[in-house]
Amino acid sequence: MKYGARNKLTATVTSVKSDEIMSLVKFKVTHVDEMASVLTTESVVGMELKVGDEVELLIKAIHVLPAKA
């Protein structure tokens, strides 16, 4: 997958809290204590994100975008 963001970190999903519209996904990152991202529940379901998954966090401006291989 190609993307425009240049900053990325490898992280592990530590929690997923979802309602009908939005989800809060928290990640454990090696170089920092923890980061979080708010994304649509549809995206969380589509990516099949769950606790323990390893993802890359793509950081662009104020957004933290998880990318799962």
C-alpha positions in Angstrom: 0.0 0.0 0.0 1.3 3.5 -0.9 0.5 6.6 1.2 1.6 10.2 1.4 2.4 10.2 5.2 6.1 10.1 5.9 6.0 9.5 9.7 5.1 6.0 10.9 5.5 4.0 14.0 4.9 0.3 14.7 2.4 -0.3 17.4 0.1 -2.9 19.0 -3.6 -2.4 19.6 -4.3 -2.3 23.3 -8.0 -1.5 23.4 -11.0 -0.9 21.1 -14.1 0.9 22.3 -16.9 1.2 19.8 -20.4 2.5 19.5 -22.6 2.6 16.4 -20.8 5.5 14.7 -17.3 6.0 16.1 -14.5 3.9 17.7 -11.6 4.8 20.0 -8.6 2.6 19.4 -5.5 2.8 21.7 -2.1 1.6 20.8 1.2 0.7 22.6 4.1 2.3 20.8 7.7 1.4 21.3 9.1 4.9 21.3 6.3 6.6 23.3 4.1 5.4 26.1 0.7 5.3 24.3 -1.2 6.9 21.4 -4.9 6.8 20.4 -6.9 7.3 17.3 -10.6 8.0 16.8 -12.1 6.5 13.7 -15.4 5.3 12.4 -16.6 2.0 13.7 -17.1 0.9 10.0 -13.3 1.4 9.5 -12.5 -0.7 12.7 -14.8 -3.5 11.5 -13.5 -3.3 8.0 -9.9 -3.5 9.2 -10.8 -6.2 11.7 -8.8 -4.4 14.4 -8.6 -6.2 17.7 -6.5 -6.1 20.8 -3.0 -7.6 20.1 -2.9 -6.7 16.4 0.3 -5.1 15.2 -0.3 -2.1 13.0 1.7 0.9 11.6 0.6 4.3 12.8 0.8 6.8 10.0 1.0 10.3 11.4 0.1 13.3 9.2 -0.8 16.7 10.7 -3.2 16.0 13.6 -4.3 12.6 12.4 -3.1 9.1 13.6 -4.1 6.6 10.9 -3.6 2.9 11.6 -2.6 0.7 8.6 -2.9 -3.1 8.9 -1.1 -5.3 6.4 
